[in-house]
Amino acid sequence: MRRIVNDAERILNDIDRLDIDAEELDLVRGFTHHHHVGEKIGIPDTQYASDFWQDVDDEGLGGTR
């Protein structure tokens, strides 16, 4: 599981680097991109159906180990 997490983090970092490189390339070419903030989506404060969480481990809320 740790290897999967590490691989996923590396992939996300690589994607971030590619985004940075693409933005720098666009600046060199004279392009500008306007980043738009997405629409806010409300999250209901109700309980999910119990089968929604089937086979999921509870990892807590970011406490220390």
N, CA, C and O atoms as a Tripos MOL2 file, in Angstrom:
@<TRIPOS>MOLECULE
protein
  260   259    65     0     0
PROTEIN
NO_CHARGES

@<TRIPOS>ATOM
      1 N           0.8300   -1.1920    0.0000 N.3       1 MET1
      2 CA          0.0000    0.0000    0.0000 C.3       1 MET1
      3 C           0.8700    1.2510    0.0000 C.2       1 MET1
      4 O           0.5540    2.2300   -0.6760 O.2       1 MET1
      5 N           1.9650    1.2210    0.7550 N.am      2 ARG2
      6 CA          2.8470    2.3880    0.7890 C.3       2 ARG2
      7 C           3.4390    2.6750   -0.5860 C.2       2 ARG2
      8 O           3.5920    3.8340   -0.9700 O.2       2 ARG2
      9 N           3.7710    1.6210   -1.3250 N.am      3 ARG3
     10 CA          4.3120    1.8210   -2.6700 C.3       3 ARG3
     11 C           3.3020    2.4920   -3.5780 C.2       3 ARG3
     12 O           3.6570    3.3550   -4.3800 O.2       3 ARG3
     13 N           2.0370    2.0950   -3.4530 N.am      4 ILE4
     14 CA          0.9930    2.7110   -4.2770 C.3       4 ILE4
     15 C           0.8550    4.1880   -3.9330 C.2       4 ILE4
     16 O           0.7360    5.0320   -4.8210 O.2       4 ILE4
     17 N           0.8700    4.4930   -2.6380 N.am      5 VAL5
     18 CA          0.7590    5.8860   -2.2060 C.3       5 VAL5
     19 C           1.9520    6.6860   -2.7200 C.2       5 VAL5
     20 O           1.7820    7.7910   -3.2340 O.2       5 VAL5
     21 N           3.1570    6.1350   -2.5870 N.am      6 ASN6
     22 CA          4.3540    6.8330   -3.0720 C.3       6 ASN6
     23 C           4.3010    7.0330   -4.5770 C.2       6 ASN6
     24 O           4.6290    8.1110   -5.0720 O.2       6 ASN6
     25 N           3.8910    6.0040   -5.3100 N.am      7 ASP7
     26 CA          3.7790    6.1300   -6.7610 C.3       7 ASP7
     27 C           2.7690    7.1980   -7.1480 C.2       7 ASP7
     28 O           3.0100    7.9920   -8.0570 O.2       7 ASP7
     29 N           1.6340    7.2130   -6.4510 N.am      8 ALA8
     30 CA          0.5980    8.2100   -6.7470 C.3       8 ALA8
     31 C           1.1170    9.6220   -6.4690 C.2       8 ALA8
     32 O           0.8490   10.5410   -7.2430 O.2       8 ALA8
     33 N           1.8560    9.8020   -5.3740 N.am      9 GLU9
     34 CA          2.4170   11.1170   -5.0560 C.3       9 GLU9
     35 C           3.4190   11.5460   -6.1190 C.2       9 GLU9
     36 O           3.4420   12.7100   -6.5190 O.2       9 GLU9
     37 N           4.2520   10.6060   -6.5820 N.am     10 ARG10
     38 CA          5.2190   10.9260   -7.6300 C.3      10 ARG10
     39 C           4.5170   11.3190   -8.9240 C.2      10 ARG10
     40 O           4.9280   12.2610   -9.6010 O.2      10 ARG10
     41 N           3.4680   10.6020   -9.2590 N.am     11 ILE11
     42 CA          2.7250   10.9230  -10.4840 C.3      11 ILE11
     43 C           2.1020   12.3090  -10.3790 C.2      11 ILE11
     44 O           2.1600   13.0920  -11.3280 O.2      11 ILE11
     45 N           1.5050   12.6150   -9.2250 N.am     12 LEU12
     46 CA          0.8990   13.9370   -9.0440 C.3      12 LEU12
     47 C           1.9540   15.0390   -9.1130 C.2      12 LEU12
     48 O           1.7030   16.0980   -9.6880 O.2      12 LEU12
     49 N           3.1300   14.8000   -8.5320 N.am     13 ASN13
     50 CA          4.2130   15.7800   -8.6140 C.3      13 ASN13
     51 C           4.6610   15.9770  -10.0510 C.2      13 ASN13
     52 O           4.9160   17.1040  -10.4760 O.2      13 ASN13
     53 N           4.7570   14.8840  -10.8060 N.am     14 ASP14
     54 CA          5.1410   14.9870  -12.2140 C.3      14 ASP14
     55 C           4.1150   15.7810  -13.0080 C.2      14 ASP14
     56 O           4.4770   16.5760  -13.8740 O.2      14 ASP14
     57 N           2.8410   15.5700  -12.7180 N.am     15 ILE15
     58 CA          1.7860   16.3140  -13.4110 C.3      15 ILE15
     59 C           1.8980   17.8010  -13.0810 C.2      15 ILE15
     60 O           1.7570   18.6480  -13.9640 O.2      15 ILE15
     61 N           2.1510   18.1200  -11.8060 N.am     16 ASP16
     62 CA          2.3340   19.5180  -11.4210 C.3      16 ASP16
     63 C           3.5010   20.1430  -12.1770 C.2      16 ASP16
     64 O           3.4080   21.2760  -12.6470 O.2      16 ASP16
     65 N           4.5940   19.4040  -12.2920 N.am     17 ARG17
     66 CA          5.7610   19.9180  -13.0220 C.3      17 ARG17
     67 C           5.4300   20.1420  -14.4890 C.2      17 ARG17
     68 O           5.8510   21.1410  -15.0730 O.2      17 ARG17
     69 N           4.6820   19.2240  -15.0900 N.am     18 LEU18
     70 CA          4.2820   19.4000  -16.4820 C.3      18 LEU18
     71 C           3.3950   20.6310  -16.6450 C.2      18 LEU18
     72 O           3.5250   21.3650  -17.6250 O.2      18 LEU18
     73 N           2.5010   20.8570  -15.6970 N.am     19 ASP19
     74 CA          1.6510   22.0530  -15.7450 C.3      19 ASP19
     75 C           2.4900   23.3180  -15.6730 C.2      19 ASP19
     76 O           2.2440   24.2780  -16.4030 O.2      19 ASP19
     77 N           3.4890   23.3140  -14.7870 N.am     20 ILE20
     78 CA          4.3720   24.4740  -14.6550 C.3      20 ILE20
     79 C           5.1310   24.6920  -15.9550 C.2      20 ILE20
     80 O           5.2280   25.8220  -16.4340 O.2      20 ILE20
     81 N           5.6700   23.6190  -16.5290 N.am     21 ASP21
     82 CA          6.4000   23.7350  -17.7880 C.3      21 ASP21
     83 C           5.5010   24.2500  -18.9000 C.2      21 ASP21
     84 O           5.9230   25.0840  -19.7020 O.2      21 ASP21
     85 N           4.2700   23.7660  -18.9580 N.am     22 ALA22
     86 CA          3.3340   24.2110  -19.9970 C.3      22 ALA22
     87 C           3.0210   25.6900  -19.8350 C.2      22 ALA22
     88 O           2.9420   26.4180  -20.8250 O.2      22 ALA22
     89 N           2.8410   26.1450  -18.5960 N.am     23 GLU23
     90 CA          2.5630   27.5590  -18.3590 C.3      23 GLU23
     91 C           3.7530   28.4170  -18.7640 C.2      23 GLU23
     92 O           3.5800   29.4780  -19.3650 O.2      23 GLU23
     93 N           4.9720   27.9590  -18.4350 N.am     24 GLU24
     94 CA          6.1630   28.7140  -18.8180 C.3      24 GLU24
     95 C           6.3030   28.7630  -20.3350 C.2      24 GLU24
     96 O           6.6850   29.7950  -20.8860 O.2      24 GLU24
     97 N           6.0020   27.6720  -21.0080 N.am     25 LEU25
     98 CA          6.0700   27.6370  -22.4620 C.3      25 LEU25
     99 C           5.0580   28.6030  -23.0640 C.2      25 LEU25
    100 O           5.3620   29.2980  -24.0330 O.2      25 LEU25
    101 N           3.8650   28.6480  -22.4960 N.am     26 ASP26
    102 CA          2.8510   29.5790  -22.9840 C.3      26 ASP26
    103 C           3.2920   31.0250  -22.7820 C.2      26 ASP26
    104 O           3.0230   31.8740  -23.6320 O.2      26 ASP26
    105 N           3.9740   31.3230  -21.6560 N.am     27 LEU27
    106 CA          4.4530   32.6770  -21.4180 C.3      27 LEU27
    107 C           5.5010   33.0690  -22.4500 C.2      27 LEU27
    108 O           5.5250   34.2080  -22.9160 O.2      27 LEU27
    109 N           6.3650   32.1250  -22.8070 N.am     28 VAL28
    110 CA          7.3880   32.3970  -23.8090 C.3      28 VAL28
    111 C           6.7350   32.6820  -25.1590 C.2      28 VAL28
    112 O           7.1980   33.5420  -25.9090 O.2      28 VAL28
    113 N           5.6620   31.9590  -25.4630 N.am     29 ARG29
    114 CA          4.9670   32.1340  -26.7420 C.3      29 ARG29
    115 C           4.0190   33.3310  -26.7230 C.2      29 ARG29
    116 O           3.5210   33.7410  -27.7710 O.2      29 ARG29
    117 N           3.7640   33.8970  -25.5390 N.am     30 GLY30
    118 CA          2.8910   35.0610  -25.4420 C.3      30 GLY30
    119 C           1.4430   34.7300  -25.1590 C.2      30 GLY30
    120 O           0.5840   35.6070  -25.2630 O.2      30 GLY30
    121 N           1.1440   33.4870  -24.8030 N.am     31 PHE31
    122 CA         -0.2240   33.1090  -24.4570 C.3      31 PHE31
    123 C          -0.4720   33.3930  -22.9850 C.2      31 PHE31
    124 O           0.4330   33.2970  -22.1550 O.2      31 PHE31
    125 N          -1.6990   33.7380  -22.6790 N.am     32 THR32
    126 CA         -2.0970   33.8640  -21.2780 C.3      32 THR32
    127 C          -3.3400   33.0260  -21.0550 C.2      32 THR32
    128 O          -4.2260   32.9650  -21.9070 O.2      32 THR32
    129 N          -3.3930   32.3920  -19.9210 N.am     33 HIS33
    130 CA         -4.5600   31.5870  -19.5580 C.3      33 HIS33
    131 C          -5.2180   32.2200  -18.3460 C.2      33 HIS33
    132 O          -4.5470   32.6350  -17.4010 O.2      33 HIS33
    133 N          -6.5070   32.2850  -18.3860 N.am     34 HIS34
    134 CA         -7.2620   32.7720  -17.2380 C.3      34 HIS34
    135 C          -7.8040   31.5640  -16.4990 C.2      34 HIS34
    136 O          -8.5690   30.7740  -17.0510 O.2      34 HIS34
    137 N          -7.4030   31.4310  -15.2560 N.am     35 HIS35
    138 CA         -7.8820   30.3140  -14.4510 C.3      35 HIS35
    139 C          -9.1910   30.7300  -13.7860 C.2      35 HIS35
    140 O          -9.2460   31.7070  -13.0390 O.2      35 HIS35
    141 N         -10.2280   29.9750  -14.0710 N.am     36 HIS36
    142 CA        -11.5420   30.2710  -13.5140 C.3      36 HIS36
    143 C         -11.7920   29.3810  -12.3090 C.2      36 HIS36
    144 O         -11.4740   28.1920  -12.3100 O.2      36 HIS36
    145 N         -12.3600   29.9790  -11.2970 N.am     37 VAL37
    146 CA        -12.7270   29.2200  -10.1130 C.3      37 VAL37
    147 C         -13.9940   28.4490  -10.4310 C.2      37 VAL37
    148 O         -14.9500   29.0100  -10.9660 O.2      37 VAL37
    149 N         -14.0050   27.1620  -10.1020 N.am     38 GLY38
    150 CA        -15.1550   26.3240  -10.3920 C.3      38 GLY38
    151 C         -16.3570   26.6750   -9.5390 C.2      38 GLY38
    152 O         -16.2580   27.3910   -8.5430 O.2      38 GLY38
    153 N         -17.4680   26.1610   -9.9530 N.am     39 GLU39
    154 CA        -18.7110   26.3790   -9.2340 C.3      39 GLU39
    155 C         -18.6620   25.6550   -7.8960 C.2      39 GLU39
    156 O         -18.1750   24.5270   -7.8160 O.2      39 GLU39
    157 N         -19.1590   26.2900   -6.8570 N.am     40 LYS40
    158 CA        -19.2110   25.6650   -5.5440 C.3      40 LYS40
    159 C         -20.3670   24.6830   -5.4940 C.2      40 LYS40
    160 O         -21.4670   24.9680   -5.9670 O.2      40 LYS40
    161 N         -20.1020   23.5420   -4.9230 N.am     41 ILE41
    162 CA        -21.1070   22.4920   -4.8200 C.3      41 ILE41
    163 C         -21.4110   22.2750   -3.3490 C.2      41 ILE41
    164 O         -20.5050   22.0290   -2.5530 O.2      41 ILE41
    165 N         -22.6620   22.3630   -2.9930 N.am     42 GLY42
    166 CA        -23.0690   22.1410   -1.6060 C.3      42 GLY42
    167 C         -22.9900   20.6640   -1.2490 C.2      42 GLY42
    168 O         -23.3340   19.7980   -2.0530 O.2      42 GLY42
    169 N         -22.5350   20.3920   -0.0390 N.am     43 ILE43
    170 CA        -22.4570   19.0180    0.4500 C.3      43 ILE43
    171 C         -23.4870   18.8710    1.5610 C.2      43 ILE43
    172 O         -23.4190   19.5810    2.5640 O.2      43 ILE43
    173 N         -24.4320   17.9650    1.3970 N.am     44 PRO44
    174 CA        -25.4810   17.8170    2.4020 C.3      44 PRO44
    175 C         -24.9160   17.3320    3.7400 C.2      44 PRO44
    176 O         -23.9290   16.5970    3.7860 O.2      44 PRO44
    177 N         -25.5510   17.7510    4.8010 N.am     45 ASP45
    178 CA        -25.1270   17.3840    6.1510 C.3      45 ASP45
    179 C         -25.9710   16.2140    6.6610 C.2      45 ASP45
    180 O         -26.3830   16.1980    7.8200 O.2      45 ASP45
    181 N         -26.2180   15.2570    5.8040 N.am     46 THR46
    182 CA        -27.0070   14.0900    6.1850 C.3      46 THR46
    183 C         -26.1320   12.8450    6.1230 C.2      46 THR46
    184 O         -25.0620   12.8570    5.5150 O.2      46 THR46
    185 N         -26.5920   11.7810    6.7530 N.am     47 GLN47
    186 CA        -25.8400   10.5290    6.7720 C.3      47 GLN47
    187 C         -25.9250    9.8370    5.4210 C.2      47 GLN47
    188 O         -26.9630    9.8550    4.7590 O.2      47 GLN47
    189 N         -24.8040    9.2210    5.0220 N.am     48 TYR48
    190 CA        -24.8030    8.3980    3.8190 C.3      48 TYR48
    191 C         -25.4210    7.0410    4.1500 C.2      48 TYR48
    192 O         -25.4760    6.6320    5.3100 O.2      48 TYR48
    193 N         -25.8790    6.3620    3.1180 N.am     49 ALA49
    194 CA        -26.3860    5.0080    3.3080 C.3      49 ALA49
    195 C         -25.2250    4.1270    3.7740 C.2      49 ALA49
    196 O         -24.0930    4.3130    3.3290 O.2      49 ALA49
    197 N         -25.4940    3.1810    4.6550 N.am     50 SER50
    198 CA        -24.4250    2.3500    5.2200 C.3      50 SER50
    199 C         -23.6840    1.5490    4.1610 C.2      50 SER50
    200 O         -22.4970    1.2710    4.3300 O.2      50 SER50
    201 N         -24.3510    1.1690    3.0720 N.am     51 ASP51
    202 CA        -23.6640    0.4040    2.0300 C.3      51 ASP51
    203 C         -22.6750    1.2590    1.2400 C.2      51 ASP51
    204 O         -21.8320    0.7180    0.5240 O.2      51 ASP51
    205 N         -22.7660    2.5920    1.3600 N.am     52 PHE52
    206 CA        -21.8070    3.4810    0.7120 C.3      52 PHE52
    207 C         -20.4020    3.2440    1.2600 C.2      52 PHE52
    208 O         -19.4220    3.3260    0.5200 O.2      52 PHE52
    209 N         -20.3060    2.9510    2.5580 N.am     53 TRP53
    210 CA        -19.0130    2.7840    3.2260 C.3      53 TRP53
    211 C         -18.6000    1.3180    3.3380 C.2      53 TRP53
    212 O         -17.6520    1.0060    4.0580 O.2      53 TRP53
    213 N         -19.2790    0.4280    2.6550 N.am     54 GLN54
    214 CA        -18.9500   -0.9900    2.7300 C.3      54 GLN54
    215 C         -17.5180   -1.2180    2.2390 C.2      54 GLN54
    216 O         -17.1130   -0.6620    1.2180 O.2      54 GLN54
    217 N         -16.7610   -2.0290    2.9620 N.am     55 ASP55
    218 CA        -15.3790   -2.3910    2.6370 C.3      55 ASP55
    219 C         -14.4160   -1.1950    2.6630 C.2      55 ASP55
    220 O         -13.4140   -1.2110    1.9480 O.2      55 ASP55
    221 N         -14.6900   -0.1710    3.4600 N.am     56 VAL56
    222 CA        -13.8060    0.9660    3.5810 C.3      56 VAL56
    223 C         -13.2540    1.0140    4.9990 C.2      56 VAL56
    224 O         -13.9990    0.8520    5.9650 O.2      56 VAL56
    225 N         -11.9360    1.2400    5.1250 N.am     57 ASP57
    226 CA        -11.3070    1.3600    6.4320 C.3      57 ASP57
    227 C         -11.4730    2.7770    6.9420 C.2      57 ASP57
    228 O         -11.3780    3.7340    6.1730 O.2      57 ASP57
    229 N         -11.7230    2.9170    8.2450 N.am     58 ASP58
    230 CA        -11.8050    4.2310    8.8600 C.3      58 ASP58
    231 C         -10.4080    4.6800    9.1990 C.2      58 ASP58
    232 O          -9.7420    4.0620   10.0290 O.2      58 ASP58
    233 N          -9.9450    5.7610    8.5630 N.am     59 GLU59
    234 CA         -8.5970    6.2680    8.7980 C.3      59 GLU59
    235 C          -8.5920    7.4330    9.7660 C.2      59 GLU59
    236 O          -7.5260    7.9900   10.0280 O.2      59 GLU59
    237 N          -9.7000    7.8150   10.2930 N.am     60 GLY60
    238 CA         -9.7560    8.9070   11.2460 C.3      60 GLY60
    239 C          -9.7020   10.2670   10.5660 C.2      60 GLY60
    240 O          -9.8160   10.3730    9.3450 O.2      60 GLY60
    241 N          -9.5260   11.3070   11.3800 N.am     61 LEU61
    242 CA         -9.5050   12.6680   10.8580 C.3      61 LEU61
    243 C          -8.1600   13.3270   11.1010 C.2      61 LEU61
    244 O          -8.0970   14.3710   11.7520 O.2      61 LEU61
    245 N          -7.1090   12.7580   10.6070 N.am     62 GLY62
    246 CA         -5.7970   13.4150   10.6110 C.3      62 GLY62
    247 C          -5.1300   13.5260   11.9530 C.2      62 GLY62
    248 O          -4.3480   14.4560   12.1490 O.2      62 GLY62
    249 N          -5.3830   12.6510   12.8830 N.am     63 GLY63
    250 CA         -4.6930   12.6820   14.1690 C.3      63 GLY63
    251 C          -3.2720   12.2200   14.0310 C.2      63 GLY63
    252 O          -2.8620   11.7780   12.9570 O.2      63 GLY63
    253 N          -2.5100   12.3140   15.0980 N.am     64 THR64
    254 CA         -1.1150   11.8480   15.0810 C.3      64 THR64
    255 C          -1.0660   10.3890   15.4270 C.2      64 THR64
    256 O          -1.9630    9.8540   16.0790 O.2      64 THR64
    257 N          -0.0070    9.7480   14.9830 N.am     65 ARG65
    258 CA          0.1370    8.3160   15.2630 C.3      65 ARG65
    259 C           0.9740    8.0760   16.4600 C.2      65 ARG65
    260 O           1.1970    6.9260   16.8360 O.2      65 ARG65
@<TRIPOS>BOND
     1     1     2 1
     2     2     3 1
     3     3     4 2
     4     3     5 am
     5     5     6 1
     6     6     7 1
     7     7     8 2
     8     7     9 am
     9     9    10 1
    10    10    11 1
    11    11    12 2
    12    11    13 am
    13    13    14 1
    14    14    15 1
    15    15    16 2
    16    15    17 am
    17    17    18 1
    18    18    19 1
    19    19    20 2
    20    19    21 am
    21    21    22 1
    22    22    23 1
    23    23    24 2
    24    23    25 am
    25    25    26 1
    26    26    27 1
    27    27    28 2
    28    27    29 am
    29    29    30 1
    30    30    31 1
    31    31    32 2
    32    31    33 am
    33    33    34 1
    34    34    35 1
    35    35    36 2
    36    35    37 am
    37    37    38 1
    38    38    39 1
    39    39    40 2
    40    39    41 am
    41    41    42 1
    42    42    43 1
    43    43    44 2
    44    43    45 am
    45    45    46 1
    46    46    47 1
    47    47    48 2
    48    47    49 am
    49    49    50 1
    50    50    51 1
    51    51    52 2
    52    51    53 am
    53    53    54 1
    54    54    55 1
    55    55    56 2
    56    55    57 am
    57    57    58 1
    58    58    59 1
    59    59    60 2
    60    59    61 am
    61    61    62 1
    62    62    63 1
    63    63    64 2
    64    63    65 am
    65    65    66 1
    66    66    67 1
    67    67    68 2
    68    67    69 am
    69    69    70 1
    70    70    71 1
    71    71    72 2
    72    71    73 am
    73    73    74 1
    74    74    75 1
    75    75    76 2
    76    75    77 am
    77    77    78 1
    78    78    79 1
    79    79    80 2
    80    79    81 am
    81    81    82 1
    82    82    83 1
    83    83    84 2
    84    83    85 am
    85    85    86 1
    86    86    87 1
    87    87    88 2
    88    87    89 am
    89    89    90 1
    90    90    91 1
    91    91    92 2
    92    91    93 am
    93    93    94 1
    94    94    95 1
    95    95    96 2
    96    95    97 am
    97    97    98 1
    98    98    99 1
    99    99   100 2
   100    99   101 am
   101   101   102 1
   102   102   103 1
   103   103   104 2
   104   103   105 am
   105   105   106 1
   106   106   107 1
   107   107   108 2
   108   107   109 am
   109   109   110 1
   110   110   111 1
   111   111   112 2
   112   111   113 am
   113   113   114 1
   114   114   115 1
   115   115   116 2
   116   115   117 am
   117   117   118 1
   118   118   119 1
   119   119   120 2
   120   119   121 am
   121   121   122 1
   122   122   123 1
   123   123   124 2
   124   123   125 am
   125   125   126 1
   126   126   127 1
   127   127   128 2
   128   127   129 am
   129   129   130 1
   130   130   131 1
   131   131   132 2
   132   131   133 am
   133   133   134 1
   134   134   135 1
   135   135   136 2
   136   135   137 am
   137   137   138 1
   138   138   139 1
   139   139   140 2
   140   139   141 am
   141   141   142 1
   142   142   143 1
   143   143   144 2
   144   143   145 am
   145   145   146 1
   146   146   147 1
   147   147   148 2
   148   147   149 am
   149   149   150 1
   150   150   151 1
   151   151   152 2
   152   151   153 am
   153   153   154 1
   154   154   155 1
   155   155   156 2
   156   155   157 am
   157   157   158 1
   158   158   159 1
   159   159   160 2
   160   159   161 am
   161   161   162 1
   162   162   163 1
   163   163   164 2
   164   163   165 am
   165   165   166 1
   166   166   167 1
   167   167   168 2
   168   167   169 am
   169   169   170 1
   170   170   171 1
   171   171   172 2
   172   171   173 am
   173   173   174 1
   174   174   175 1
   175   175   176 2
   176   175   177 am
   177   177   178 1
   178   178   179 1
   179   179   180 2
   180   179   181 am
   181   181   182 1
   182   182   183 1
   183   183   184 2
   184   183   185 am
   185   185   186 1
   186   186   187 1
   187   187   188 2
   188   187   189 am
   189   189   190 1
   190   190   191 1
   191   191   192 2
   192   191   193 am
   193   193   194 1
   194   194   195 1
   195   195   196 2
   196   195   197 am
   197   197   198 1
   198   198   199 1
   199   199   200 2
   200   199   201 am
   201   201   202 1
   202   202   203 1
   203   203   204 2
   204   203   205 am
   205   205   206 1
   206   206   207 1
   207   207   208 2
   208   207   209 am
   209   209   210 1
   210   210   211 1
   211   211   212 2
   212   211   213 am
   213   213   214 1
   214   214   215 1
   215   215   216 2
   216   215   217 am
   217   217   218 1
   218   218   219 1
   219   219   220 2
   220   219   221 am
   221   221   222 1
   222   222   223 1
   223   223   224 2
   224   223   225 am
   225   225   226 1
   226   226   227 1
   227   227   228 2
   228   227   229 am
   229   229   230 1
   230   230   231 1
   231   231   232 2
   232   231   233 am
   233   233   234 1
   234   234   235 1
   235   235   236 2
   236   235   237 am
   237   237   238 1
   238   238   239 1
   239   239   240 2
   240   239   241 am
   241   241   242 1
   242   242   243 1
   243   243   244 2
   244   243   245 am
   245   245   246 1
   246   246   247 1
   247   247   248 2
   248   247   249 am
   249   249   250 1
   250   250   251 1
   251   251   252 2
   252   251   253 am
   253   253   254 1
   254   254   255 1
   255   255   256 2
   256   255   257 am
   257   257   258 1
   258   258   259 1
   259   259   260 2
@<TRIPOS>SUBSTRUCTURE
     1 MET1         2 RESIDUE 1 A MET
     2 ARG2         6 RESIDUE 1 A ARG
     3 ARG3        10 RESIDUE 1 A ARG
     4 ILE4        14 RESIDUE 1 A ILE
     5 VAL5        18 RESIDUE 1 A VAL
     6 ASN6        22 RESIDUE 1 A ASN
     7 ASP7        26 RESIDUE 1 A ASP
     8 ALA8        30 RESIDUE 1 A ALA
     9 GLU9        34 RESIDUE 1 A GLU
    10 ARG10       38 RESIDUE 1 A ARG
    11 ILE11       42 RESIDUE 1 A ILE
    12 LEU12       46 RESIDUE 1 A LEU
    13 ASN13       50 RESIDUE 1 A ASN
    14 ASP14       54 RESIDUE 1 A ASP
    15 ILE15       58 RESIDUE 1 A ILE
    16 ASP16       62 RESIDUE 1 A ASP
    17 ARG17       66 RESIDUE 1 A ARG
    18 LEU18       70 RESIDUE 1 A LEU
    19 ASP19       74 RESIDUE 1 A ASP
    20 ILE20       78 RESIDUE 1 A ILE
    21 ASP21       82 RESIDUE 1 A ASP
    22 ALA22       86 RESIDUE 1 A ALA
    23 GLU23       90 RESIDUE 1 A GLU
    24 GLU24       94 RESIDUE 1 A GLU
    25 LEU25       98 RESIDUE 1 A LEU
    26 ASP26      102 RESIDUE 1 A ASP
    27 LEU27      106 RESIDUE 1 A LEU
    28 VAL28      110 RESIDUE 1 A VAL
    29 ARG29      114 RESIDUE 1 A ARG
    30 GLY30      118 RESIDUE 1 A GLY
    31 PHE31      122 RESIDUE 1 A PHE
    32 THR32      126 RESIDUE 1 A THR
    33 HIS33      130 RESIDUE 1 A HIS
    34 HIS34      134 RESIDUE 1 A HIS
    35 HIS35      138 RESIDUE 1 A HIS
    36 HIS36      142 RESIDUE 1 A HIS
    37 VAL37      146 RESIDUE 1 A VAL
    38 GLY38      150 RESIDUE 1 A GLY
    39 GLU39      154 RESIDUE 1 A GLU
    40 LYS40      158 RESIDUE 1 A LYS
    41 ILE41      162 RESIDUE 1 A ILE
    42 GLY42      166 RESIDUE 1 A GLY
    43 ILE43      170 RESIDUE 1 A ILE
    44 PRO44      174 RESIDUE 1 A PRO
    45 ASP45      178 RESIDUE 1 A ASP
    46 THR46      182 RESIDUE 1 A THR
    47 GLN47      186 RESIDUE 1 A GLN
    48 TYR48      190 RESIDUE 1 A TYR
    49 ALA49      194 RESIDUE 1 A ALA
    50 SER50      198 RESIDUE 1 A SER
    51 ASP51      202 RESIDUE 1 A ASP
    52 PHE52      206 RESIDUE 1 A PHE
    53 TRP53      210 RESIDUE 1 A TRP
    54 GLN54      214 RESIDUE 1 A GLN
    55 ASP55      218 RESIDUE 1 A ASP
    56 VAL56      222 RESIDUE 1 A VAL
    57 ASP57      226 RESIDUE 1 A ASP
    58 ASP58      230 RESIDUE 1 A ASP
    59 GLU59      234 RESIDUE 1 A GLU
    60 GLY60      238 RESIDUE 1 A GLY
    61 LEU61      242 RESIDUE 1 A LEU
    62 GLY62      246 RESIDUE 1 A GLY
    63 GLY63      250 RESIDUE 1 A GLY
    64 THR64      254 RESIDUE 1 A THR
    65 ARG65      258 RESIDUE 1 A ARG
